[in-house]
Amino acid sequence: MADDETFMRRAIELARLSLGETSPNPNVGCVLVAPGGEIVGEGRTAPAGGPHAEVRALLAAGERARGATAYVTLEPCDHTGRTGPCSRALVAAGVARVVVGVADPNPVAAGGAETLRAAGVVVEMGSVLHEPAHEAMEGWLTAVSRGTPYVIWKFAATLDGRSAAADGTSKWITSPDARADVHRLRAGVDAIIAGIGTVLADDPQLTVRSPQGVLAPRQPLRVVVTGARGAELDDGSFRITDRSAPTWRAEGSDLPALLRELYARGVRVALLEGGPTLAGAFLAAGLVDRVVAYLAPKLLGAGPAALGFAGISSIAEALTLDVVDLARIGPDVRLTATVKGA
């Protein structure tokens, strides 16, 4: 139904607004609609420990929730954690119908649809805008399904694939518009990963900031893959050692183990911003899910490549990507692609 799509689309918008704020919980959106078609309550998942999307929508609706239809991007949870089960909250409020975008893959929380149906609530699962709802929560859904974070590799390069000039200079390849867009990307993740080589060479802060340089209230975990060189950061002269964001030094080269540890720490989506060597290692290990490339209309002809050795020695072995978005960001181009088979 057209109305169902309209209300589910709004729930998806709400889910997107919570990107980067809710882990280890999913970023869910919920819209409550009265029988006459009026939206009586909206909600999106609060940071961990706070109310879920359905509860916030029910609080906004009050008694008007009775007989309403709830449009929820993810199947309402059916377990008690730091908050109570959303499925039973919907039943208690007298909601008559629940339209769900995506079934919950988490066995701990799943079962909400069955509880709702057992209480006489009409449940429609995955029949309305399933793909857009899935895409809005893709990072969390993927991470929970396999037990490791969803990894986005971000890089900036010239059109001939150079991340720096022959003399090593790299500031700035892309425009202020592209750099501002990177901060929006960072704001939607739980961790930012870089290698020790990049930290020592470029001294990045790896934080979320406004165009004016103001730090965002919420900062992702900064992860430095140090190997045996961690002591080089001990003098405290590098920005990654400041107090602007939590930082973890990950010693060792076992990248799958690193991701499992990040998942245990509550990270569901991670942004890889390391240099070409670390990016190549992640790709060679099959650990990258999405690529976001900022391409500047510049040519250098020499200098470091954006990607180092990734275990590929022939055209036949090349990683194939599916381009899902192409956008103009100021004078630059942002290309977003998923890795086939990831």
Phi and psi restraints in degrees (value plus and minus 20) as a CYANA .aco file:
   2 ALA   PHI     -81.7   -41.7
   2 ALA   PSI     -61.7   -21.7
   3 ASP   PHI     -83.7   -43.7
   3 ASP   PSI     -60.1   -20.1
   4 ASP   PHI     -78.3   -38.3
   4 ASP   PSI     -63.5   -23.5
   5 GLU   PHI     -85.2   -45.2
   5 GLU   PSI     -58.9   -18.9
   6 THR   PHI     -81.4   -41.4
   6 THR   PSI     -66.4   -26.4
   7 PHE   PHI     -93.5   -53.5
   7 PHE   PSI     -56.3   -16.3
   8 MET   PHI     -87.8   -47.8
   8 MET   PSI     -54.8   -14.8
   9 ARG   PHI     -82.2   -42.2
   9 ARG   PSI     -58.1   -18.1
  10 ARG   PHI     -86.7   -46.7
  10 ARG   PSI     -59.7   -19.7
  11 ALA   PHI     -81.4   -41.4
  11 ALA   PSI     -57.3   -17.3
  12 ILE   PHI     -86.7   -46.7
  12 ILE   PSI     -59.5   -19.5
  13 GLU   PHI     -78.8   -38.8
  13 GLU   PSI     -63.2   -23.2
  14 LEU   PHI     -84.5   -44.5
  14 LEU   PSI     -59.9   -19.9
  15 ALA   PHI     -80.7   -40.7
  15 ALA   PSI     -61.4   -21.4
  16 ARG   PHI     -84.5   -44.5
  16 ARG   PSI     -51.8   -11.8
  17 LEU   PHI     -85.6   -45.6
  17 LEU   PSI     -41.4    -1.4
  18 SER   PHI    -116.2   -76.2
  18 SER   PSI     -15.4    24.6
  19 LEU   PHI     -75.8   -35.8
  19 LEU   PSI     110.5   150.5
  20 GLY   PHI      63.2   103.2
  20 GLY   PSI     -23.0    17.0
  21 GLU   PHI    -127.6   -87.6
  21 GLU   PSI     -35.9     4.1
  22 THR   PHI    -131.9   -91.9
  22 THR   PSI     -33.7     6.3
  23 SER   PHI     -76.4   -36.4
  23 SER   PSI     122.8   162.8
  24 PRO   PHI    -101.9   -61.9
  24 PRO   PSI     -16.1    23.9
  25 ASN   PHI    -101.4   -61.4
  25 ASN   PSI     140.2   180.2
  26 PRO   PHI     -97.1   -57.1
  26 PRO   PSI     133.8   173.8
  27 ASN   PHI    -106.9   -66.9
  27 ASN   PSI      78.4   118.4
  28 VAL   PHI    -132.2   -92.2
  28 VAL   PSI     126.0   166.0
  29 GLY   PHI    -139.5   -99.5
  29 GLY   PSI     126.6   166.6
  30 CYS   PHI    -161.3  -121.3
  30 CYS   PSI     117.7   157.7
  31 VAL   PHI    -149.0  -109.0
  31 VAL   PSI     110.3   150.3
  32 LEU   PHI    -125.4   -85.4
  32 LEU   PSI     108.6   148.6
  33 VAL   PHI    -144.9  -104.9
  33 VAL   PSI     105.4   145.4
  34 ALA   PHI     -89.2   -49.2
  34 ALA   PSI     141.8   181.8
  35 PRO   PHI     -74.1   -34.1
  35 PRO   PSI     -48.4    -8.4
  36 GLY   PHI    -101.5   -61.5
  36 GLY   PSI     -22.0    18.0
  37 GLY   PHI      78.1   118.1
  37 GLY   PSI     -14.3    25.7
  38 GLU   PHI    -110.1   -70.1
  38 GLU   PSI     113.7   153.7
  39 ILE   PHI     -92.4   -52.4
  39 ILE   PSI     100.8   140.8
  40 VAL   PHI    -129.8   -89.8
  40 VAL   PSI     -29.3    10.7
  41 GLY   PHI    -186.3  -146.3
  41 GLY   PSI     122.7   162.7
  42 GLU   PHI    -154.6  -114.6
  42 GLU   PSI     132.0   172.0
  43 GLY   PHI    -180.5  -140.5
  43 GLY   PSI     131.7   171.7
  44 ARG   PHI    -154.6  -114.6
  44 ARG   PSI     130.9   170.9
  45 THR   PHI     -77.1   -37.1
  45 THR   PSI     112.4   152.4
  46 ALA   PHI    -101.6   -61.6
  46 ALA   PSI     146.4   186.4
  47 PRO   PHI     -72.7   -32.7
  47 PRO   PSI     136.0   176.0
  48 ALA   PHI     -68.0   -28.0
  48 ALA   PSI     111.2   151.2
  49 GLY   PHI      79.8   119.8
  49 GLY   PSI     -39.4     0.6
  50 GLY   PHI    -111.6   -71.6
  50 GLY   PSI     156.7   196.7
  51 PRO   PHI     -86.4   -46.4
  51 PRO   PSI     127.6   167.6
  52 HIS   PHI     -97.2   -57.2
  52 HIS   PSI     151.2   191.2
  53 ALA   PHI     -77.2   -37.2
  53 ALA   PSI     -64.4   -24.4
  54 GLU   PHI     -83.3   -43.3
  54 GLU   PSI     -61.9   -21.9
  55 VAL   PHI     -85.6   -45.6
  55 VAL   PSI     -61.1   -21.1
  56 ARG   PHI     -84.8   -44.8
  56 ARG   PSI     -58.1   -18.1
  57 ALA   PHI     -87.2   -47.2
  57 ALA   PSI     -59.9   -19.9
  58 LEU   PHI     -85.2   -45.2
  58 LEU   PSI     -59.3   -19.3
  59 LEU   PHI     -83.4   -43.4
  59 LEU   PSI     -58.3   -18.3
  60 ALA   PHI     -88.9   -48.9
  60 ALA   PSI     -54.0   -14.0
  61 ALA   PHI    -101.7   -61.7
  61 ALA   PSI     -55.2   -15.2
  62 GLY   PHI      41.4    81.4
  62 GLY   PSI    -155.9  -115.9
  63 GLU   PHI     -85.5   -45.5
  63 GLU   PSI     -38.5     1.5
  64 ARG   PHI     -90.8   -50.8
  64 ARG   PSI     -28.0    12.0
  65 ALA   PHI     -92.9   -52.9
  65 ALA   PSI     -41.0    -1.0
  66 ARG   PHI     -84.2   -44.2
  66 ARG   PSI     105.6   145.6
  67 GLY   PHI      60.6   100.6
  67 GLY   PSI     -18.6    21.4
  68 ALA   PHI    -101.2   -61.2
  68 ALA   PSI     148.2   188.2
  69 THR   PHI    -125.7   -85.7
  69 THR   PSI     112.5   152.5
  70 ALA   PHI    -122.6   -82.6
  70 ALA   PSI     107.1   147.1
  71 TYR   PHI    -125.3   -85.3
  71 TYR   PSI      94.3   134.3
  72 VAL   PHI    -146.9  -106.9
  72 VAL   PSI     113.6   153.6
  73 THR   PHI     -90.1   -50.1
  73 THR   PSI     -48.1    -8.1
  74 LEU   PHI    -148.9  -108.9
  74 LEU   PSI     124.7   164.7
  75 GLU   PHI     -69.3   -29.3
  75 GLU   PSI     108.2   148.2
  76 PRO   PHI     -76.3   -36.3
  76 PRO   PSI     117.5   157.5
  77 CYS   PHI     -88.5   -48.5
  77 CYS   PSI     136.4   176.4
  78 ASP   PHI    -147.7  -107.7
  78 ASP   PSI       5.3    45.3
  79 HIS   PHI    -150.8  -110.8
  79 HIS   PSI     143.4   183.4
  80 THR   PHI    -124.6   -84.6
  80 THR   PSI      95.5   135.5
  81 GLY   PHI    -136.7   -96.7
  81 GLY   PSI    -141.3  -101.3
  82 ARG   PHI     -95.2   -55.2
  82 ARG   PSI     -35.4     4.6
  83 THR   PHI    -150.9  -110.9
  83 THR   PSI     147.1   187.1
  84 GLY   PHI     -99.8   -59.8
  84 GLY   PSI     151.3   191.3
  85 PRO   PHI     -88.7   -48.7
  85 PRO   PSI     108.8   148.8
  86 CYS   PHI     -88.9   -48.9
  86 CYS   PSI     -51.3   -11.3
  87 SER   PHI     -78.6   -38.6
  87 SER   PSI     -63.5   -23.5
  88 ARG   PHI     -95.9   -55.9
  88 ARG   PSI     -48.1    -8.1
  89 ALA   PHI     -85.9   -45.9
  89 ALA   PSI     -58.6   -18.6
  90 LEU   PHI     -86.3   -46.3
  90 LEU   PSI     -61.0   -21.0
  91 VAL   PHI     -83.4   -43.4
  91 VAL   PSI     -66.6   -26.6
  92 ALA   PHI     -82.5   -42.5
  92 ALA   PSI     -50.2   -10.2
  93 ALA   PHI    -101.3   -61.3
  93 ALA   PSI     -28.4    11.6
  94 GLY   PHI      63.4   103.4
  94 GLY   PSI       1.8    41.8
  95 VAL   PHI     -84.9   -44.9
  95 VAL   PSI     114.5   154.5
  96 ALA   PHI    -113.4   -73.4
  96 ALA   PSI     -47.2    -7.2
  97 ARG   PHI    -166.6  -126.6
  97 ARG   PSI     120.9   160.9
  98 VAL   PHI    -149.5  -109.5
  98 VAL   PSI     102.6   142.6
  99 VAL   PHI    -125.4   -85.4
  99 VAL   PSI      99.3   139.3
 100 VAL   PHI    -130.9   -90.9
 100 VAL   PSI     113.1   153.1
 101 GLY   PHI     -95.3   -55.3
 101 GLY   PSI     -68.6   -28.6
 102 VAL   PHI    -158.6  -118.6
 102 VAL   PSI     117.6   157.6
 103 ALA   PHI     -89.7   -49.7
 103 ALA   PSI     128.8   168.8
 104 ASP   PHI     -99.2   -59.2
 104 ASP   PSI     100.7   140.7
 105 PRO   PHI    -101.5   -61.5
 105 PRO   PSI     -26.9    13.1
 106 ASN   PHI    -102.9   -62.9
 106 ASN   PSI      92.8   132.8
 107 PRO   PHI     -82.9   -42.9
 107 PRO   PSI     -42.5    -2.5
 108 VAL   PHI     -90.4   -50.4
 108 VAL   PSI     -57.0   -17.0
 109 ALA   PHI    -122.8   -82.8
 109 ALA   PSI     -35.1     4.9
 110 ALA   PHI     -86.4   -46.4
 110 ALA   PSI     146.4   186.4
 111 GLY   PHI      88.8   128.8
 111 GLY   PSI     -21.1    18.9
 112 GLY   PHI     -82.4   -42.4
 112 GLY   PSI     -57.5   -17.5
 113 ALA   PHI     -82.8   -42.8
 113 ALA   PSI     -60.1   -20.1
 114 GLU   PHI     -85.7   -45.7
 114 GLU   PSI     -61.7   -21.7
 115 THR   PHI     -82.8   -42.8
 115 THR   PSI     -62.3   -22.3
 116 LEU   PHI     -83.0   -43.0
 116 LEU   PSI     -67.1   -27.1
 117 ARG   PHI     -83.4   -43.4
 117 ARG   PSI     -58.6   -18.6
 118 ALA   PHI     -83.7   -43.7
 118 ALA   PSI     -45.4    -5.4
 119 ALA   PHI    -111.2   -71.2
 119 ALA   PSI     -15.4    24.6
 120 GLY   PHI      70.7   110.7
 120 GLY   PSI     -11.8    28.2
 121 VAL   PHI    -103.5   -63.5
 121 VAL   PSI     115.0   155.0
 122 VAL   PHI     -96.1   -56.1
 122 VAL   PSI     106.5   146.5
 123 VAL   PHI    -142.1  -102.1
 123 VAL   PSI     108.8   148.8
 124 GLU   PHI    -138.3   -98.3
 124 GLU   PSI      95.5   135.5
 125 MET   PHI    -125.5   -85.5
 125 MET   PSI      98.0   138.0
 126 GLY   PHI      51.2    91.2
 126 GLY   PSI      -6.3    33.7
 127 SER   PHI    -114.3   -74.3
 127 SER   PSI     -31.2     8.8
 128 VAL   PHI    -144.2  -104.2
 128 VAL   PSI      93.8   133.8
 129 LEU   PHI      30.3    70.3
 129 LEU   PSI      26.4    66.4
 130 HIS   PHI     -80.5   -40.5
 130 HIS   PSI     -67.6   -27.6
 131 GLU   PHI     -84.0   -44.0
 131 GLU   PSI     -67.7   -27.7
 132 PRO   PHI     -81.2   -41.2
 132 PRO   PSI     -57.4   -17.4
 133 ALA   PHI     -85.1   -45.1
 133 ALA   PSI     -62.5   -22.5
 134 HIS   PHI     -82.3   -42.3
 134 HIS   PSI     -63.8   -23.8
 135 GLU   PHI     -83.3   -43.3
 135 GLU   PSI     -56.5   -16.5
 136 ALA   PHI     -85.8   -45.8
 136 ALA   PSI     -45.7    -5.7
 137 MET   PHI    -138.1   -98.1
 137 MET   PSI      -1.4    38.6
 138 GLU   PHI     -76.4   -36.4
 138 GLU   PSI     -62.5   -22.5
 139 GLY   PHI     -79.6   -39.6
 139 GLY   PSI     -70.3   -30.3
 140 TRP   PHI     -85.0   -45.0
 140 TRP   PSI     -65.0   -25.0
 141 LEU   PHI     -80.2   -40.2
 141 LEU   PSI     -63.8   -23.8
 142 THR   PHI     -85.5   -45.5
 142 THR   PSI     -66.0   -26.0
 143 ALA   PHI     -80.7   -40.7
 143 ALA   PSI     -66.4   -26.4
 144 VAL   PHI     -87.5   -47.5
 144 VAL   PSI     -52.2   -12.2
 145 SER   PHI     -88.3   -48.3
 145 SER   PSI     -48.9    -8.9
 146 ARG   PHI    -140.4  -100.4
 146 ARG   PSI     -29.8    10.2
 147 GLY   PHI      63.1   103.1
 147 GLY   PSI      -4.2    35.8
 148 THR   PHI    -159.3  -119.3
 148 THR   PSI     134.0   174.0
 149 PRO   PHI     -84.1   -44.1
 149 PRO   PSI     133.5   173.5
 150 TYR   PHI     -96.0   -56.0
 150 TYR   PSI     107.1   147.1
 151 VAL   PHI    -131.3   -91.3
 151 VAL   PSI     106.1   146.1
 152 ILE   PHI    -129.5   -89.5
 152 ILE   PSI     102.4   142.4
 153 TRP   PHI    -115.0   -75.0
 153 TRP   PSI     100.8   140.8
 154 LYS   PHI    -130.9   -90.9
 154 LYS   PSI     114.7   154.7
 155 PHE   PHI    -167.6  -127.6
 155 PHE   PSI     138.6   178.6
 156 ALA   PHI    -139.5   -99.5
 156 ALA   PSI     118.7   158.7
 157 ALA   PHI    -175.8  -135.8
 157 ALA   PSI     143.8   183.8
 158 THR   PHI     -97.4   -57.4
 158 THR   PSI     153.8   193.8
 159 LEU   PHI     -85.9   -45.9
 159 LEU   PSI     -41.5    -1.5
 160 ASP   PHI    -116.2   -76.2
 160 ASP   PSI      -0.1    39.9
 161 GLY   PHI      58.6    98.6
 161 GLY   PSI      -1.8    38.2
 162 ARG   PHI    -112.5   -72.5
 162 ARG   PSI     113.8   153.8
 163 SER   PHI    -115.6   -75.6
 163 SER   PSI     -26.7    13.3
 164 ALA   PHI    -182.4  -142.4
 164 ALA   PSI     144.9   184.9
 165 ALA   PHI    -101.3   -61.3
 165 ALA   PSI     153.4   193.4
 166 ALA   PHI     -81.4   -41.4
 166 ALA   PSI     -48.2    -8.2
 167 ASP   PHI    -106.0   -66.0
 167 ASP   PSI     -16.4    23.6
 168 GLY   PHI      72.7   112.7
 168 GLY   PSI     -28.9    11.1
 169 THR   PHI     -91.2   -51.2
 169 THR   PSI     119.9   159.9
 170 SER   PHI    -157.2  -117.2
 170 SER   PSI     -22.6    17.4
 171 LYS   PHI    -124.6   -84.6
 171 LYS   PSI     100.7   140.7
 172 TRP   PHI    -139.0   -99.0
 172 TRP   PSI     111.8   151.8
 173 ILE   PHI     -93.2   -53.2
 173 ILE   PSI     -64.8   -24.8
 174 THR   PHI    -122.0   -82.0
 174 THR   PSI     151.5   191.5
 175 SER   PHI    -102.5   -62.5
 175 SER   PSI     146.7   186.7
 176 PRO   PHI     -76.8   -36.8
 176 PRO   PSI     -53.2   -13.2
 177 ASP   PHI     -82.6   -42.6
 177 ASP   PSI     -64.7   -24.7
 178 ALA   PHI     -86.8   -46.8
 178 ALA   PSI     -59.6   -19.6
 179 ARG   PHI     -86.6   -46.6
 179 ARG   PSI     -56.4   -16.4
 180 ALA   PHI     -84.8   -44.8
 180 ALA   PSI     -56.5   -16.5
 181 ASP   PHI     -86.3   -46.3
 181 ASP   PSI     -55.0   -15.0
 182 VAL   PHI     -81.0   -41.0
 182 VAL   PSI     -59.0   -19.0
 183 HIS   PHI     -86.9   -46.9
 183 HIS   PSI     -53.6   -13.6
 184 ARG   PHI     -86.1   -46.1
 184 ARG   PSI     -57.2   -17.2
 185 LEU   PHI     -85.1   -45.1
 185 LEU   PSI     -65.1   -25.1
 186 ARG   PHI     -80.1   -40.1
 186 ARG   PSI     -56.4   -16.4
 187 ALA   PHI     -84.0   -44.0
 187 ALA   PSI     -39.4     0.6
 188 GLY   PHI    -117.5   -77.5
 188 GLY   PSI     -10.3    29.7
 189 VAL   PHI    -139.6   -99.6
 189 VAL   PSI     149.9   189.9
 190 ASP   PHI    -121.4   -81.4
 190 ASP   PSI     -40.2    -0.2
 191 ALA   PHI    -170.3  -130.3
 191 ALA   PSI     129.6   169.6
 192 ILE   PHI    -141.2  -101.2
 192 ILE   PSI     104.5   144.5
 193 ILE   PHI    -129.6   -89.6
 193 ILE   PSI     113.3   153.3
 194 ALA   PHI    -161.4  -121.4
 194 ALA   PSI     137.1   177.1
 195 GLY   PHI    -111.1   -71.1
 195 GLY   PSI     140.7   180.7
 196 ILE   PHI     -81.8   -41.8
 196 ILE   PSI     -53.9   -13.9
 197 GLY   PHI     -81.7   -41.7
 197 GLY   PSI     -64.1   -24.1
 198 THR   PHI     -85.0   -45.0
 198 THR   PSI     -61.7   -21.7
 199 VAL   PHI     -83.4   -43.4
 199 VAL   PSI     -64.1   -24.1
 200 LEU   PHI     -90.3   -50.3
 200 LEU   PSI     -55.1   -15.1
 201 ALA   PHI    -100.4   -60.4
 201 ALA   PSI     -60.2   -20.2
 202 ASP   PHI    -129.2   -89.2
 202 ASP   PSI     -35.1     4.9
 203 ASP   PHI      29.3    69.3
 203 ASP   PSI      34.3    74.3
 204 PRO   PHI     -95.6   -55.6
 204 PRO   PSI     134.0   174.0
 205 GLN   PHI    -108.8   -68.8
 205 GLN   PSI     -48.8    -8.8
 206 LEU   PHI      35.8    75.8
 206 LEU   PSI      29.8    69.8
 207 THR   PHI    -146.0  -106.0
 207 THR   PSI     150.9   190.9
 208 VAL   PHI    -116.7   -76.7
 208 VAL   PSI     101.4   141.4
 209 ARG   PHI    -156.1  -116.1
 209 ARG   PSI     136.5   176.5
 210 SER   PHI     -98.5   -58.5
 210 SER   PSI     147.7   187.7
 211 PRO   PHI     -77.5   -37.5
 211 PRO   PSI     -41.6    -1.6
 212 GLN   PHI    -109.7   -69.7
 212 GLN   PSI     -18.9    21.1
 213 GLY   PHI      68.8   108.8
 213 GLY   PSI     -10.9    29.1
 214 VAL   PHI    -101.5   -61.5
 214 VAL   PSI     109.5   149.5
 215 LEU   PHI     -87.9   -47.9
 215 LEU   PSI     117.7   157.7
 216 ALA   PHI     -90.4   -50.4
 216 ALA   PSI     131.9   171.9
 217 PRO   PHI     -80.7   -40.7
 217 PRO   PSI     -55.4   -15.4
 218 ARG   PHI    -129.0   -89.0
 218 ARG   PSI     106.8   146.8
 219 GLN   PHI    -140.3  -100.3
 219 GLN   PSI     116.1   156.1
 220 PRO   PHI     -86.6   -46.6
 220 PRO   PSI     139.6   179.6
 221 LEU   PHI     -86.5   -46.5
 221 LEU   PSI     110.9   150.9
 222 ARG   PHI    -111.9   -71.9
 222 ARG   PSI     107.8   147.8
 223 VAL   PHI    -139.9   -99.9
 223 VAL   PSI     101.5   141.5
 224 VAL   PHI    -130.0   -90.0
 224 VAL   PSI      97.4   137.4
 225 VAL   PHI    -103.2   -63.2
 225 VAL   PSI      82.4   122.4
 226 THR   PHI    -113.8   -73.8
 226 THR   PSI     -47.3    -7.3
 227 GLY   PHI      41.7    81.7
 227 GLY   PSI    -153.2  -113.2
 228 ALA   PHI    -112.4   -72.4
 228 ALA   PSI     -13.0    27.0
 229 ARG   PHI    -125.9   -85.9
 229 ARG   PSI      -3.6    36.4
 230 GLY   PHI     -80.6   -40.6
 230 GLY   PSI     -51.1   -11.1
 231 ALA   PHI     -83.3   -43.3
 231 ALA   PSI     -40.3    -0.3
 232 GLU   PHI     -88.0   -48.0
 232 GLU   PSI     -32.4     7.6
 233 LEU   PHI    -115.4   -75.4
 233 LEU   PSI     -24.1    15.9
 234 ASP   PHI     -90.1   -50.1
 234 ASP   PSI     -37.2     2.8
 235 ASP   PHI     -96.4   -56.4
 235 ASP   PSI     -27.2    12.8
 236 GLY   PHI      54.9    94.9
 236 GLY   PSI      -7.1    32.9
 237 SER   PHI    -107.8   -67.8
 237 SER   PSI     -28.1    11.9
 238 PHE   PHI    -115.3   -75.3
 238 PHE   PSI     124.7   164.7
 239 ARG   PHI     -84.3   -44.3
 239 ARG   PSI     -45.2    -5.2
 240 ILE   PHI     -88.0   -48.0
 240 ILE   PSI     -34.5     5.5
 241 THR   PHI    -116.3   -76.3
 241 THR   PSI     -13.2    26.8
 242 ASP   PHI     -98.2   -58.2
 242 ASP   PSI    -195.8  -155.8
 243 ARG   PHI    -119.7   -79.7
 243 ARG   PSI      -5.5    34.5
 244 SER   PHI     -94.2   -54.2
 244 SER   PSI     -38.7     1.3
 245 ALA   PHI    -178.8  -138.8
 245 ALA   PSI     134.3   174.3
 246 PRO   PHI     -85.5   -45.5
 246 PRO   PSI     124.5   164.5
 247 THR   PHI    -154.7  -114.7
 247 THR   PSI     118.8   158.8
 248 TRP   PHI    -147.2  -107.2
 248 TRP   PSI     106.3   146.3
 249 ARG   PHI    -111.5   -71.5
 249 ARG   PSI      96.0   136.0
 250 ALA   PHI    -118.2   -78.2
 250 ALA   PSI      84.7   124.7
 251 GLU   PHI    -107.8   -67.8
 251 GLU   PSI     112.1   152.1
 252 GLY   PHI      99.5   139.5
 252 GLY   PSI     142.7   182.7
 253 SER   PHI    -131.9   -91.9
 253 SER   PSI     -11.0    29.0
 254 ASP   PHI    -104.0   -64.0
 254 ASP   PSI      70.4   110.4
 255 LEU   PHI     -86.3   -46.3
 255 LEU   PSI     -61.3   -21.3
 256 PRO   PHI     -78.2   -38.2
 256 PRO   PSI     -59.7   -19.7
 257 ALA   PHI     -85.7   -45.7
 257 ALA   PSI     -58.6   -18.6
 258 LEU   PHI     -79.2   -39.2
 258 LEU   PSI     -64.2   -24.2
 259 LEU   PHI     -88.0   -48.0
 259 LEU   PSI     -56.7   -16.7
 260 ARG   PHI     -83.6   -43.6
 260 ARG   PSI     -58.9   -18.9
 261 GLU   PHI     -86.8   -46.8
 261 GLU   PSI     -60.1   -20.1
 262 LEU   PHI     -82.5   -42.5
 262 LEU   PSI     -60.3   -20.3
 263 TYR   PHI     -81.3   -41.3
 263 TYR   PSI     -62.4   -22.4
 264 ALA   PHI     -83.3   -43.3
 264 ALA   PSI     -46.7    -6.7
 265 ARG   PHI    -105.6   -65.6
 265 ARG   PSI     -15.8    24.2
 266 GLY   PHI      76.0   116.0
 266 GLY   PSI     -14.9    25.1
 267 VAL   PHI    -100.9   -60.9
 267 VAL   PSI     105.5   145.5
 268 ARG   PHI    -131.7   -91.7
 268 ARG   PSI     -47.8    -7.8
 269 VAL   PHI    -152.3  -112.3
 269 VAL   PSI     107.2   147.2
 270 ALA   PHI    -142.2  -102.2
 270 ALA   PSI     123.4   163.4
 271 LEU   PHI    -128.7   -88.7
 271 LEU   PSI      98.8   138.8
 272 LEU   PHI    -109.2   -69.2
 272 LEU   PSI      94.6   134.6
 273 GLU   PHI    -140.4  -100.4
 273 GLU   PSI      -4.1    35.9
 274 GLY   PHI     -88.2   -48.2
 274 GLY   PSI     155.0   195.0
 275 GLY   PHI     -96.2   -56.2
 275 GLY   PSI    -190.4  -150.4
 276 PRO   PHI     -82.9   -42.9
 276 PRO   PSI     -52.3   -12.3
 277 THR   PHI     -88.5   -48.5
 277 THR   PSI     -68.9   -28.9
 278 LEU   PHI     -87.2   -47.2
 278 LEU   PSI     -59.2   -19.2
 279 ALA   PHI     -81.0   -41.0
 279 ALA   PSI     -62.6   -22.6
 280 GLY   PHI     -82.8   -42.8
 280 GLY   PSI     -59.2   -19.2
 281 ALA   PHI     -85.4   -45.4
 281 ALA   PSI     -61.8   -21.8
 282 PHE   PHI     -83.3   -43.3
 282 PHE   PSI     -64.3   -24.3
 283 LEU   PHI     -87.6   -47.6
 283 LEU   PSI     -60.2   -20.2
 284 ALA   PHI     -82.3   -42.3
 284 ALA   PSI     -52.2   -12.2
 285 ALA   PHI    -106.1   -66.1
 285 ALA   PSI     -19.8    20.2
 286 GLY   PHI      49.8    89.8
 286 GLY   PSI      14.6    54.6
 287 LEU   PHI    -127.1   -87.1
 287 LEU   PSI     -14.0    26.0
 288 VAL   PHI    -123.6   -83.6
 288 VAL   PSI     109.6   149.6
 289 ASP   PHI    -118.7   -78.7
 289 ASP   PSI     -55.3   -15.3
 290 ARG   PHI    -162.3  -122.3
 290 ARG   PSI     126.3   166.3
 291 VAL   PHI    -140.2  -100.2
 291 VAL   PSI     110.3   150.3
 292 VAL   PHI    -140.4  -100.4
 292 VAL   PSI      91.3   131.3
 293 ALA   PHI    -130.8   -90.8
 293 ALA   PSI     108.1   148.1
 294 TYR   PHI    -123.0   -83.0
 294 TYR   PSI      91.8   131.8
 295 LEU   PHI    -129.1   -89.1
 295 LEU   PSI     102.3   142.3
 296 ALA   PHI    -114.2   -74.2
 296 ALA   PSI     123.5   163.5
 297 PRO   PHI     -96.6   -56.6
 297 PRO   PSI      44.3    84.3
 298 LYS   PHI    -156.3  -116.3
 298 LYS   PSI     135.9   175.9
 299 LEU   PHI    -149.4  -109.4
 299 LEU   PSI     115.7   155.7
 300 LEU   PHI    -134.8   -94.8
 300 LEU   PSI     -54.4   -14.4
 301 GLY   PHI      59.1    99.1
 301 GLY   PSI     -38.5     1.5
 302 ALA   PHI    -175.6  -135.6
 302 ALA   PSI     146.6   186.6
 303 GLY   PHI      95.2   135.2
 303 GLY   PSI     150.1   190.1
 304 PRO   PHI     -80.4   -40.4
 304 PRO   PSI     121.1   161.1
 305 ALA   PHI    -100.8   -60.8
 305 ALA   PSI     135.9   175.9
 306 ALA   PHI     -88.2   -48.2
 306 ALA   PSI     -45.4    -5.4
 307 LEU   PHI    -147.0  -107.0
 307 LEU   PSI     109.1   149.1
 308 GLY   PHI    -108.6   -68.6
 308 GLY   PSI    -181.9  -141.9
 309 PHE   PHI     -82.5   -42.5
 309 PHE   PSI     107.5   147.5
 310 ALA   PHI    -142.0  -102.0
 310 ALA   PSI       5.3    45.3
 311 GLY   PHI      56.8    96.8
 311 GLY   PSI      -1.8    38.2
 312 ILE   PHI    -133.1   -93.1
 312 ILE   PSI     107.0   147.0
 313 SER   PHI    -141.4  -101.4
 313 SER   PSI     -24.8    15.2
 314 SER   PHI    -167.2  -127.2
 314 SER   PSI     142.1   182.1
 315 ILE   PHI     -79.1   -39.1
 315 ILE   PSI     -56.0   -16.0
 316 ALA   PHI     -83.4   -43.4
 316 ALA   PSI     -44.6    -4.6
 317 GLU   PHI    -113.9   -73.9
 317 GLU   PSI     -20.8    19.2
 318 ALA   PHI     -78.3   -38.3
 318 ALA   PSI     119.0   159.0
 319 LEU   PHI     -90.8   -50.8
 319 LEU   PSI     112.8   152.8
 320 THR   PHI    -121.9   -81.9
 320 THR   PSI     113.2   153.2
 321 LEU   PHI    -133.3   -93.3
 321 LEU   PSI     131.6   171.6
 322 ASP   PHI    -126.1   -86.1
 322 ASP   PSI      94.3   134.3
 323 VAL   PHI     -93.5   -53.5
 323 VAL   PSI     103.1   143.1
 324 VAL   PHI    -129.9   -89.9
 324 VAL   PSI     -35.0     5.0
 325 ASP   PHI    -179.6  -139.6
 325 ASP   PSI     124.0   164.0
 326 LEU   PHI    -159.9  -119.9
 326 LEU   PSI      99.7   139.7
 327 ALA   PHI    -157.3  -117.3
 327 ALA   PSI     127.3   167.3
 328 ARG   PHI    -106.9   -66.9
 328 ARG   PSI     104.0   144.0
 329 ILE   PHI    -140.1  -100.1
 329 ILE   PSI      77.2   117.2
 330 GLY   PHI      40.9    80.9
 330 GLY   PSI    -152.4  -112.4
 331 PRO   PHI    -102.2   -62.2
 331 PRO   PSI     -26.1    13.9
 332 ASP   PHI    -119.2   -79.2
 332 ASP   PSI     154.0   194.0
 333 VAL   PHI    -142.3  -102.3
 333 VAL   PSI     112.6   152.6
 334 ARG   PHI    -125.5   -85.5
 334 ARG   PSI     100.7   140.7
 335 LEU   PHI    -132.6   -92.6
 335 LEU   PSI     106.7   146.7
 336 THR   PHI    -136.5   -96.5
 336 THR   PSI     110.3   150.3
 337 ALA   PHI    -164.6  -124.6
 337 ALA   PSI     130.8   170.8
 338 THR   PHI    -122.3   -82.3
 338 THR   PSI     131.9   171.9
 339 VAL   PHI    -108.3   -68.3
 339 VAL   PSI     101.9   141.9
 340 LYS   PHI     -84.6   -44.6
 340 LYS   PSI     113.3   153.3
 341 GLY   PHI      64.2   104.2
 341 GLY   PSI     -20.9    19.1
